[in-house]
Amino acid sequence: MKKMIRPRFFALVLAISLAGCYRQFAMQSTSAQEVSPASSFAELWHLAETKTAAKQWDEAAALWEQVVRQNPVDVKFWRFLAQTRYQAKNYRNAIPAFEKVIELRGGFPSGAAYNIACCYALLGEKEPALRWLEKSFGMGFRDLARAQTDTDLQSLHDDPRFQKIVALIDTSRMSRERVGAMTWRCWRAKSSARATLHSAKYPKLSLTLLSES
């Protein structure tokens, strides 16, 4: 006599088969999503620009991180990453991004050095802030007026080294010749800044960078 196969057995086999098919479909779907959400680099780039223009700094920075992972040799992407991290007040992580801008030598490396000084100053780390500030001027940064008044550097203002770097020195006790020499040096530095348009080309964050090639 043939044994009768119970309906419950069929239901169990069917359930196992369906579960296997669902797992396979889910894996395929997940794999497709990993490839396609910002499926193309152009879409990812556009989304990063959109978040930057909207001043959604944290989201923008996360997207620029993805951009530089896919294209680590284009300096403008590192500049955006550094700037959006800075705007998000993520100063610690903005520093290595600015350092990468210097390494790739795009635009004005002296401006990136100046921004590193600002990040360290905002973190309350005076020594590296002063080193990078001095380094920025050694690399060609010439905007004395900006350095003298930038609130990012407020924590350095009482330090004599800062005053020397940005020519904020009490002239009341100096000889006329020394004052004249310092005035001449400051005038030359400011003239150089105007000639190179340094501030206009390398602001803390200029959304006009979105249109740069």
VEXPA-128131 format. One record per residue: residue number from 1; residue in one letter; x, y, z of N, C-alpha, C, O in turn. Coordinates in nm, 2 decimals. Example, Ala and Ser with C-alpha at 12.3 -4.5 7.8 and 13.67 -1.06 7.14 Angstrom:
   i aa    n.X    n.Y    n.Z   ca.X   ca.Y   ca.Z    c.X    c.Y    c.Z    o.X    o.Y    o.Z
   1  A   1.32  -0.57   0.78   1.23  -0.45   0.78   1.32  -0.33   0.78   1.42  -0.33   0.85
   2  S   1.28  -0.22   0.71   1.37  -0.11   0.71   1.29   0.00   0.79   1.34   0.11   0.80
# end
This chain:
   i aa    n.X    n.Y    n.Z   ca.X   ca.Y   ca.Z    c.X    c.Y    c.Z    o.X    o.Y    o.Z
   1  M   0.08  -0.12   0.00   0.00   0.00   0.00   0.09   0.12   0.00   0.18   0.14   0.08
   2  K   0.05   0.22  -0.09   0.13   0.34  -0.09   0.10   0.43   0.03  -0.02   0.44   0.07
   3  K   0.21   0.49   0.08   0.18   0.58   0.19   0.13   0.72   0.14   0.16   0.76   0.03
   4  M   0.04   0.77   0.22  -0.02   0.90   0.18   0.07   1.01   0.23   0.11   1.01   0.35
   5  I   0.10   1.11   0.14   0.18   1.22   0.18   0.09   1.33   0.23   0.00   1.37   0.16
   6  R   0.11   1.37   0.35   0.02   1.47   0.42   0.04   1.61   0.36   0.15   1.64   0.31
   7  P  -0.07   1.68   0.36  -0.07   1.82   0.30   0.03   1.91   0.38   0.09   2.00   0.32
   8  R   0.06   1.88   0.51   0.15   1.96   0.58   0.29   1.95   0.52   0.37   2.05   0.52
   9  F   0.32   1.83   0.48   0.46   1.81   0.42   0.47   1.90   0.29   0.58   1.96   0.28
  10  F   0.37   1.90   0.21   0.38   1.99   0.09   0.39   2.13   0.13   0.47   2.21   0.06
  11  A   0.32   2.17   0.23   0.32   2.32   0.27   0.46   2.35   0.32   0.51   2.46   0.29
  12  L   0.53   2.26   0.39   0.66   2.28   0.44   0.76   2.30   0.33   0.85   2.39   0.33
  13  V   0.75   2.21   0.23   0.84   2.21   0.12   0.82   2.34   0.04   0.92   2.40   0.00
  14  L   0.70   2.38   0.02   0.67   2.50  -0.05   0.72   2.62   0.02   0.78   2.72  -0.04
  15  A   0.71   2.62   0.15   0.76   2.74   0.23   0.91   2.75   0.22   0.96   2.86   0.21
  16  I   0.98   2.64   0.23   1.13   2.64   0.22   1.17   2.69   0.08   1.26   2.77   0.07
  17  S   1.10   2.64  -0.02   1.14   2.69  -0.16   1.12   2.83  -0.18   1.20   2.90  -0.23
  18  L   1.00   2.88  -0.13   0.98   3.03  -0.14   1.08   3.11  -0.06   1.12   3.22  -0.10
  19  A   1.12   3.06   0.06   1.22   3.13   0.14   1.35   3.15   0.07   1.41   3.25   0.07
  20  G   1.39   3.03   0.00   1.51   3.04  -0.08   1.51   3.13  -0.19   1.60   3.21  -0.22
  21  C   1.39   3.13  -0.26   1.38   3.23  -0.37   1.38   3.37  -0.33   1.44   3.46  -0.39
  22  Y   1.32   3.40  -0.21   1.32   3.54  -0.16   1.45   3.58  -0.12   1.49   3.70  -0.15
  23  R   1.53   3.49  -0.06   1.67   3.53  -0.02   1.75   3.56  -0.14   1.83   3.66  -0.14
  24  Q   1.74   3.48  -0.24   1.82   3.50  -0.37   1.78   3.64  -0.43   1.86   3.71  -0.48
  25  F   1.65   3.66  -0.43   1.60   3.79  -0.49   1.65   3.91  -0.41   1.69   4.01  -0.46
  26  A   1.64   3.90  -0.27   1.69   4.01  -0.19   1.84   4.03  -0.21   1.88   4.15  -0.21
  27  M   1.92   3.93  -0.22   2.06   3.95  -0.25   2.09   4.02  -0.38   2.17   4.11  -0.39
  28  Q   2.01   3.98  -0.48   2.03   4.04  -0.61   1.99   4.19  -0.61   2.05   4.27  -0.67
  29  S   1.88   4.21  -0.54   1.83   4.35  -0.52   1.93   4.44  -0.45   1.95   4.55  -0.49
  30  T   1.98   4.38  -0.34   2.08   4.46  -0.26   2.20   4.49  -0.35   2.26   4.60  -0.34
  31  S   2.25   4.39  -0.42   2.37   4.41  -0.51   2.34   4.52  -0.61   2.43   4.60  -0.64
  32  A   2.22   4.52  -0.67   2.19   4.62  -0.77   2.18   4.76  -0.71   2.22   4.85  -0.77
  33  Q   2.13   4.76  -0.58   2.12   4.89  -0.52   2.26   4.95  -0.49   2.29   5.07  -0.50
  34  E   2.36   4.86  -0.45   2.49   4.90  -0.42   2.56   4.96  -0.54   2.64   5.05  -0.53
  35  V   2.52   4.91  -0.66   2.58   4.96  -0.78   2.51   5.09  -0.83   2.58   5.18  -0.88
  36  S   2.38   5.09  -0.82   2.31   5.19  -0.89   2.26   5.31  -0.81   2.23   5.41  -0.88
  37  P   2.25   5.32  -0.67   2.19   5.44  -0.61   2.26   5.57  -0.66   2.19   5.63  -0.75
  38  A   2.36   5.62  -0.64   2.42   5.72  -0.71   2.49   5.65  -0.82   2.62   5.65  -0.83
  39  S   2.42   5.58  -0.91   2.48   5.48  -1.00   2.60   5.53  -1.07   2.70   5.45  -1.08
  40  S   2.59   5.65  -1.12   2.71   5.70  -1.19   2.78   5.80  -1.11   2.72   5.87  -1.02
  41  F   2.91   5.82  -1.14   2.99   5.92  -1.07   2.93   6.06  -1.09   2.93   6.14  -1.00
  42  A   2.88   6.09  -1.21   2.82   6.22  -1.24   2.70   6.25  -1.15   2.68   6.36  -1.10
  43  E   2.62   6.15  -1.12   2.50   6.17  -1.03   2.55   6.20  -0.89   2.49   6.28  -0.82
  44  L   2.65   6.12  -0.84   2.70   6.15  -0.71   2.76   6.29  -0.70   2.74   6.36  -0.60
  45  W   2.83   6.33  -0.80   2.89   6.46  -0.80   2.78   6.57  -0.79   2.79   6.67  -0.72
  46  H   2.68   6.55  -0.87   2.57   6.65  -0.88   2.50   6.65  -0.74   2.46   6.76  -0.70
  47  L   2.48   6.54  -0.68   2.41   6.54  -0.55   2.50   6.61  -0.44   2.44   6.68  -0.36
  48  A   2.63   6.59  -0.45   2.72   6.66  -0.36   2.71   6.81  -0.38   2.71   6.89  -0.28
  49  E   2.71   6.85  -0.50   2.70   7.00  -0.53   2.57   7.05  -0.48   2.56   7.16  -0.43
  50  T   2.46   6.98  -0.50   2.33   7.02  -0.46   2.32   7.04  -0.31   2.27   7.14  -0.26
  51  K   2.37   6.94  -0.23   2.38   6.96  -0.09   2.47   7.07  -0.04   2.44   7.14   0.06
  52  T   2.57   7.10  -0.11   2.66   7.21  -0.08   2.59   7.34  -0.11   2.60   7.43  -0.02
  53  A   2.53   7.35  -0.22   2.45   7.48  -0.25   2.34   7.50  -0.15   2.31   7.62  -0.12
  54  A   2.28   7.40  -0.10   2.18   7.41   0.00   2.23   7.43   0.14   2.16   7.45   0.24
  55  K   2.36   7.43   0.16   2.43   7.45   0.29   2.40   7.34   0.39   2.39   7.37   0.51
  56  Q   2.37   7.22   0.33   2.35   7.11   0.42   2.49   7.04   0.44   2.52   6.94   0.38
  57  W   2.56   7.10   0.53   2.71   7.07   0.53   2.74   6.93   0.57   2.83   6.87   0.50
  58  D   2.68   6.87   0.67   2.71   6.73   0.70   2.68   6.64   0.59   2.77   6.55   0.56
  59  E   2.57   6.65   0.53   2.53   6.56   0.42   2.63   6.59   0.30   2.67   6.49   0.23
  60  A   2.66   6.71   0.27   2.75   6.74   0.16   2.88   6.68   0.19   2.94   6.63   0.09
  61  A   2.93   6.70   0.31   3.07   6.64   0.34   3.07   6.49   0.32   3.17   6.44   0.26
  62  A   2.96   6.42   0.36   2.96   6.28   0.35   2.96   6.24   0.20   3.02   6.14   0.16
  63  L   2.89   6.32   0.12   2.89   6.29  -0.03   3.03   6.32  -0.09   3.07   6.25  -0.18
  64  W   3.09   6.43  -0.05   3.22   6.46  -0.11   3.33   6.35  -0.07   3.42   6.33  -0.14
  65  E   3.31   6.29   0.05   3.39   6.18   0.09   3.38   6.07  -0.01   3.48   6.00  -0.05
  66  Q   3.26   6.04  -0.06   3.24   5.93  -0.16   3.30   5.98  -0.29   3.36   5.89  -0.36
  67  V   3.29   6.10  -0.32   3.35   6.15  -0.45   3.50   6.13  -0.45   3.55   6.09  -0.55
  68  V   3.57   6.17  -0.34   3.71   6.16  -0.34   3.76   6.02  -0.34   3.87   5.99  -0.38
  69  R   3.68   5.93  -0.28   3.71   5.79  -0.29   3.71   5.74  -0.43   3.80   5.65  -0.47
  70  Q   3.62   5.79  -0.51   3.61   5.74  -0.65   3.71   5.82  -0.74   3.76   5.77  -0.84
  71  N   3.74   5.94  -0.70   3.84   6.02  -0.78   3.93   6.10  -0.68   3.90   6.21  -0.65
  72  P   4.04   6.03  -0.64   4.12   6.09  -0.54   4.23   6.19  -0.60   4.31   6.23  -0.52
  73  V   4.23   6.21  -0.72   4.34   6.29  -0.78   4.29   6.43  -0.83   4.38   6.51  -0.87
  74  D   4.16   6.46  -0.82   4.12   6.59  -0.86   4.11   6.68  -0.74   4.03   6.66  -0.65
  75  V   4.19   6.79  -0.74   4.20   6.87  -0.63   4.07   6.94  -0.59   4.05   6.97  -0.47
  76  K   3.99   6.98  -0.69   3.87   7.05  -0.65   3.78   6.97  -0.57   3.70   7.03  -0.49
  77  F   3.78   6.84  -0.58   3.69   6.76  -0.50   3.74   6.76  -0.35   3.66   6.76  -0.26
  78  W   3.87   6.75  -0.33   3.93   6.76  -0.20   3.90   6.90  -0.14   3.88   6.91  -0.02
  79  R   3.91   7.00  -0.22   3.88   7.14  -0.17   3.74   7.14  -0.12   3.71   7.20  -0.01
  80  F   3.64   7.09  -0.19   3.50   7.09  -0.15   3.49   7.00  -0.02   3.41   7.04   0.07
  81  L   3.56   6.89  -0.01   3.55   6.81   0.11   3.60   6.89   0.23   3.54   6.89   0.33
  82  A   3.71   6.95   0.21   3.77   7.03   0.32   3.68   7.15   0.36   3.66   7.17   0.48
  83  Q   3.62   7.22   0.26   3.54   7.33   0.29   3.41   7.29   0.36   3.36   7.36   0.45
  84  T   3.35   7.18   0.31   3.22   7.14   0.37   3.24   7.09   0.51   3.16   7.11   0.60
  85  R   3.35   7.02   0.54   3.38   6.98   0.67   3.41   7.10   0.76   3.36   7.10   0.88
  86  Y   3.47   7.20   0.71   3.50   7.32   0.79   3.36   7.39   0.82   3.34   7.42   0.94
  87  Q   3.28   7.40   0.72   3.15   7.46   0.74   3.06   7.38   0.84   2.98   7.44   0.92
  88  A   3.08   7.25   0.84   3.01   7.16   0.94   3.07   7.17   1.08   3.03   7.09   1.17
  89  K   3.17   7.25   1.09   3.25   7.26   1.22   3.32   7.13   1.26   3.35   7.11   1.37
  90  N   3.35   7.05   1.15   3.43   6.93   1.17   3.58   6.97   1.14   3.63   6.92   1.04
  91  Y   3.63   7.05   1.22   3.76   7.11   1.20   3.87   7.00   1.20   3.96   7.01   1.11
  92  R   3.86   6.91   1.28   3.97   6.80   1.29   3.98   6.73   1.16   4.09   6.71   1.11
  93  N   3.87   6.69   1.10   3.88   6.62   0.98   3.89   6.71   0.85   3.92   6.66   0.74
  94  A   3.87   6.83   0.87   3.89   6.93   0.76   4.04   6.94   0.73   4.08   6.96   0.62
  95  I   4.12   6.93   0.84   4.27   6.95   0.83   4.33   6.86   0.73   4.40   6.90   0.64
  96  P   4.31   6.72   0.74   4.38   6.64   0.64   4.33   6.66   0.49   4.40   6.64   0.40
  97  A   4.20   6.70   0.48   4.15   6.74   0.34   4.22   6.86   0.29   4.26   6.86   0.17
  98  F   4.24   6.96   0.37   4.32   7.08   0.33   4.47   7.04   0.30   4.53   7.09   0.20
  99  E   4.52   6.95   0.38   4.66   6.90   0.35   4.67   6.83   0.21   4.77   6.84   0.14
 100  K   4.56   6.76   0.18   4.56   6.70   0.05   4.55   6.80  -0.07   4.61   6.78  -0.17
 101  V   4.48   6.91  -0.04   4.48   7.02  -0.14   4.62   7.07  -0.16   4.66   7.10  -0.28
 102  I   4.70   7.09  -0.06   4.83   7.13  -0.07   4.92   7.03  -0.14   5.00   7.07  -0.23
 103  E   4.90   6.90  -0.11   4.98   6.80  -0.18   4.95   6.80  -0.33   5.04   6.78  -0.41
 104  L   4.83   6.82  -0.37   4.79   6.82  -0.51   4.82   6.95  -0.58   4.81   6.96  -0.70
 105  R   4.85   7.05  -0.50   4.89   7.18  -0.55   4.79   7.24  -0.65   4.83   7.28  -0.76
 106  G   4.67   7.25  -0.61   4.57   7.31  -0.69   4.53   7.44  -0.64   4.52   7.46  -0.52
 107  G   4.50   7.54  -0.73   4.46   7.67  -0.69   4.57   7.74  -0.61   4.67   7.77  -0.67
 108  F   4.54   7.78  -0.49   4.64   7.85  -0.40   4.67   7.76  -0.28   4.59   7.77  -0.18
 109  P   4.77   7.68  -0.28   4.81   7.60  -0.16   4.83   7.69  -0.04   4.80   7.64   0.07
 110  S   4.87   7.81  -0.05   4.89   7.90   0.06   4.76   7.92   0.13   4.75   7.94   0.26
 111  G   4.65   7.93   0.06   4.52   7.95   0.12   4.47   7.83   0.20   4.41   7.84   0.30
 112  A   4.51   7.71   0.15   4.48   7.59   0.22   4.56   7.58   0.35   4.51   7.54   0.46
 113  A   4.68   7.63   0.35   4.77   7.63   0.47   4.70   7.73   0.57   4.70   7.70   0.69
 114  Y   4.66   7.84   0.52   4.59   7.94   0.61   4.47   7.88   0.67   4.44   7.90   0.79
 115  N   4.39   7.81   0.60   4.27   7.75   0.65   4.30   7.64   0.75   4.22   7.62   0.85
 116  I   4.41   7.57   0.73   4.46   7.47   0.84   4.49   7.55   0.97   4.45   7.50   1.07
 117  A   4.55   7.66   0.95   4.58   7.74   1.07   4.45   7.78   1.14   4.44   7.77   1.27
 118  C   4.35   7.82   1.07   4.22   7.85   1.12   4.16   7.73   1.20   4.10   7.75   1.30
 119  C   4.17   7.62   1.13   4.11   7.50   1.20   4.17   7.47   1.33   4.11   7.44   1.43
 120  Y   4.31   7.47   1.33   4.38   7.45   1.46   4.34   7.55   1.56   4.32   7.52   1.68
 121  A   4.33   7.68   1.52   4.30   7.79   1.62   4.16   7.76   1.67   4.13   7.78   1.79
 122  L   4.06   7.72   1.59   3.93   7.69   1.63   3.92   7.57   1.73   3.83   7.56   1.81
 123  L   4.02   7.48   1.71   4.02   7.37   1.80   4.10   7.40   1.93   4.11   7.32   2.02
 124  G   4.15   7.52   1.94   4.22   7.56   2.06   4.36   7.52   2.07   4.42   7.51   2.17
 125  E   4.42   7.48   1.95   4.55   7.42   1.95   4.65   7.53   1.89   4.67   7.54   1.77
 126  K   4.70   7.61   1.98   4.77   7.73   1.94   4.90   7.71   1.86   4.93   7.77   1.76
 127  E   4.98   7.61   1.91   5.11   7.59   1.85   5.10   7.55   1.70   5.17   7.61   1.62
 128  P   5.02   7.45   1.67   5.01   7.41   1.52   4.94   7.53   1.44   4.97   7.55   1.33
 129  A   4.85   7.60   1.51   4.79   7.71   1.44   4.89   7.82   1.40   4.89   7.86   1.29
 130  L   4.98   7.85   1.49   5.08   7.95   1.46   5.18   7.90   1.36   5.22   7.98   1.27
 131  R   5.21   7.77   1.37   5.31   7.72   1.27   5.25   7.72   1.13   5.31   7.76   1.03
 132  W   5.12   7.68   1.11   5.06   7.68   0.98   5.03   7.83   0.93   5.03   7.85   0.81
 133  L   5.00   7.92   1.02   4.98   8.05   0.98   5.11   8.11   0.93   5.11   8.18   0.82
 134  E   5.22   8.09   1.00   5.35   8.14   0.95   5.39   8.07   0.81   5.44   8.13   0.72
 135  K   5.35   7.94   0.81   5.38   7.86   0.69   5.30   7.92   0.57   5.35   7.92   0.46
 136  S   5.18   7.96   0.59   5.09   8.01   0.48   5.15   8.14   0.42   5.15   8.15   0.30
 137  F   5.21   8.22   0.51   5.27   8.34   0.46   5.40   8.31   0.39   5.44   8.37   0.29
 138  G   5.47   8.21   0.43   5.59   8.16   0.36   5.56   8.10   0.23   5.64   8.11   0.14
 139  M   5.44   8.05   0.21   5.40   7.99   0.08   5.34   8.09  -0.01   5.31   8.06  -0.13
 140  G   5.32   8.22   0.04   5.27   8.32  -0.05   5.14   8.39  -0.01   5.09   8.47  -0.09
 141  F   5.08   8.35   0.10   4.96   8.41   0.15   4.99   8.56   0.18   5.09   8.58   0.26
 142  R   4.92   8.65   0.14   4.95   8.79   0.15   4.84   8.88   0.21   4.85   9.00   0.21
 143  D   4.73   8.82   0.25   4.61   8.90   0.29   4.63   8.93   0.44   4.56   8.87   0.52
 144  L   4.71   9.03   0.47   4.73   9.07   0.61   4.60   9.11   0.68   4.57   9.08   0.79
 145  A   4.52   9.19   0.61   4.40   9.25   0.66   4.31   9.13   0.71   4.24   9.14   0.81
 146  R   4.30   9.03   0.62   4.21   8.92   0.66   4.26   8.85   0.78   4.19   8.81   0.87
 147  A   4.40   8.82   0.78   4.46   8.75   0.90   4.44   8.83   1.02   4.42   8.77   1.13
 148  Q   4.45   8.96   1.01   4.44   9.04   1.13   4.30   9.05   1.19   4.29   9.06   1.32
 149  T   4.20   9.03   1.11   4.06   9.04   1.16   3.98   8.91   1.16   3.87   8.91   1.21
 150  D   4.04   8.81   1.11   3.96   8.68   1.10   3.93   8.63   1.24   4.02   8.60   1.32
 151  T   3.80   8.61   1.27   3.76   8.57   1.40   3.80   8.42   1.43   3.81   8.38   1.54
 152  D   3.83   8.35   1.32   3.88   8.21   1.34   4.01   8.21   1.42   4.04   8.11   1.49
 153  L   4.09   8.32   1.41   4.22   8.33   1.47   4.21   8.40   1.60   4.32   8.44   1.66
 154  Q   4.09   8.43   1.65   4.08   8.51   1.77   4.16   8.46   1.89   4.22   8.54   1.97
 155  S   4.17   8.33   1.90   4.24   8.27   2.02   4.39   8.29   2.01   4.46   8.27   2.11
 156  L   4.44   8.34   1.90   4.59   8.37   1.88   4.62   8.52   1.91   4.74   8.55   1.92
 157  H   4.52   8.60   1.92   4.55   8.75   1.91   4.64   8.80   2.02   4.71   8.90   2.00
 158  D   4.64   8.73   2.14   4.72   8.78   2.25   4.87   8.73   2.24   4.95   8.77   2.32
 159  D   4.89   8.64   2.15   5.03   8.59   2.14   5.12   8.68   2.06   5.09   8.71   1.94
 160  P   5.24   8.71   2.11   5.33   8.80   2.04   5.37   8.74   1.90   5.40   8.82   1.81
 161  R   5.37   8.61   1.89   5.41   8.55   1.76   5.31   8.58   1.65   5.34   8.60   1.54
 162  F   5.18   8.57   1.69   5.07   8.61   1.60   5.09   8.75   1.56   5.08   8.78   1.44
 163  Q   5.11   8.84   1.65   5.12   8.98   1.62   5.24   9.01   1.53   5.23   9.10   1.44
 164  K   5.34   8.94   1.54   5.46   8.95   1.46   5.43   8.90   1.31   5.46   8.97   1.22
 165  I   5.36   8.78   1.31   5.33   8.73   1.18   5.24   8.82   1.09   5.26   8.83   0.97
 166  V   5.14   8.87   1.16   5.04   8.96   1.08   5.07   9.11   1.10   4.99   9.19   1.06
 167  A   5.19   9.14   1.15   5.23   9.28   1.16   5.14   9.36   1.25   5.12   9.48   1.23
 168  L   5.08   9.30   1.36   5.01   9.37   1.46   5.10   9.40   1.58   5.09   9.33   1.68
 169  I   5.18   9.50   1.56   5.28   9.53   1.66   5.26   9.68   1.71   5.24   9.77   1.63
 170  D   5.27   9.70   1.84   5.26   9.83   1.90   5.38   9.92   1.85   5.50   9.89   1.88
 171  T   5.35  10.02   1.77   5.46  10.10   1.71   5.50  10.22   1.80   5.59  10.30   1.76
 172  S   5.43  10.24   1.92   5.46  10.36   2.00   5.60  10.37   2.05   5.65  10.47   2.08
 173  R   5.66  10.25   2.07   5.80  10.25   2.12   5.91  10.23   2.02   6.02  10.21   2.05
 174  M   5.87  10.23   1.89   5.96  10.21   1.78   6.02  10.34   1.73   5.96  10.44   1.74
 175  S   6.13  10.33   1.67   6.19  10.44   1.61   6.11  10.47   1.48   6.05  10.39   1.42
 176  R   6.13  10.60   1.43   6.06  10.64   1.31   6.10  10.55   1.19   6.02  10.52   1.11
 177  E   6.23  10.52   1.19   6.28  10.44   1.07   6.22  10.30   1.07   6.18  10.25   0.97
 178  R   6.21  10.24   1.19   6.15  10.11   1.20   6.00  10.10   1.17   5.96  10.01   1.10
 179  V   5.93  10.21   1.21   5.79  10.22   1.18   5.77  10.23   1.03   5.69  10.17   0.97
 180  G   5.86  10.32   0.97   5.85  10.34   0.83   5.88  10.21   0.75   5.81  10.18   0.65
 181  A   5.98  10.13   0.79   6.01  10.00   0.73   5.89   9.91   0.74   5.86   9.84   0.64
 182  M   5.83   9.90   0.86   5.72   9.81   0.87   5.60   9.85   0.79   5.53   9.77   0.73
 183  T   5.57   9.98   0.78   5.46  10.03   0.70   5.48  10.00   0.56   5.39   9.96   0.49
 184  W   5.61  10.01   0.51   5.64   9.98   0.37   5.62   9.83   0.35   5.57   9.79   0.24
 185  R   5.66   9.74   0.44   5.64   9.60   0.43   5.49   9.56   0.42   5.45   9.48   0.34
 186  C   5.41   9.63   0.51   5.27   9.60   0.51   5.20   9.65   0.38   5.12   9.58   0.32
 187  W   5.25   9.76   0.33   5.19   9.82   0.20   5.22   9.72   0.09   5.14   9.70   0.01
 188  R   5.34   9.67   0.09   5.38   9.58  -0.02   5.30   9.45  -0.01   5.26   9.40  -0.12
 189  A   5.28   9.40   0.11   5.20   9.28   0.13   5.06   9.30   0.08   5.00   9.21   0.01
 190  K   5.00   9.41   0.12   4.86   9.44   0.07   4.85   9.46  -0.08   4.75   9.41  -0.14
 191  S   4.95   9.52  -0.13   4.95   9.54  -0.28   4.96   9.41  -0.35   4.89   9.38  -0.45
 192  S   5.04   9.32  -0.30   5.05   9.19  -0.35   4.92   9.11  -0.34   4.89   9.04  -0.44
 193  A   4.85   9.13  -0.23   4.72   9.06  -0.22   4.62   9.11  -0.32   4.55   9.03  -0.38
 194  R   4.62   9.24  -0.34   4.53   9.29  -0.44   4.57   9.24  -0.58   4.48   9.21  -0.66
 195  A   4.70   9.24  -0.61   4.74   9.20  -0.74   4.71   9.06  -0.77   4.67   9.02  -0.89
 196  T   4.72   8.97  -0.67   4.69   8.83  -0.70   4.54   8.79  -0.68   4.50   8.68  -0.71
 197  L   4.47   8.89  -0.62   4.32   8.86  -0.60   4.31   8.74  -0.51   4.22   8.66  -0.53
 198  H   4.40   8.72  -0.41   4.40   8.60  -0.34   4.27   8.57  -0.26   4.22   8.46  -0.26
 199  S   4.22   8.67  -0.19   4.10   8.65  -0.11   3.98   8.61  -0.20   3.90   8.53  -0.16
 200  A   3.97   8.68  -0.31   3.86   8.65  -0.40   3.87   8.51  -0.46   3.77   8.44  -0.48
 201  K   3.99   8.46  -0.48   4.01   8.33  -0.54   4.00   8.21  -0.44   3.97   8.10  -0.47
 202  Y   4.03   8.24  -0.31   4.03   8.13  -0.21   3.96   8.17  -0.08   4.03   8.19   0.02
 203  P   3.83   8.19  -0.09   3.75   8.22   0.03   3.74   8.10   0.12   3.77   7.99   0.08
 204  K   3.68   8.12   0.24   3.66   8.00   0.32   3.57   7.90   0.25   3.59   7.78   0.25
 205  L   3.46   7.96   0.19   3.38   7.87   0.10   3.31   7.96   0.01   3.22   8.04   0.05
 206  S   3.34   7.95  -0.12   3.27   8.02  -0.22   3.19   7.93  -0.31   3.25   7.84  -0.37
 207  L   3.06   7.94  -0.31   2.98   7.85  -0.39   3.01   7.87  -0.54   2.96   7.79  -0.62
 208  T   3.08   7.98  -0.58   3.12   7.99  -0.72   3.21   7.88  -0.76   3.23   7.85  -0.88
 209  L   3.27   7.81  -0.66   3.36   7.70  -0.69   3.28   7.59  -0.76   3.34   7.50  -0.83
 210  L   3.15   7.59  -0.74   3.07   7.48  -0.81   3.08   7.49  -0.96   3.07   7.38  -1.02
 211  S   3.11   7.60  -1.01   3.11   7.61  -1.16   3.25   7.60  -1.21   3.27   7.60  -1.33
 212  E   3.36   7.59  -1.12   3.49   7.58  -1.17   3.52   7.44  -1.23   3.46   7.34  -1.18
 213  S   3.60   7.44  -1.33   3.63   7.31  -1.39   3.75   7.25  -1.32   3.79   7.14  -1.36
# end
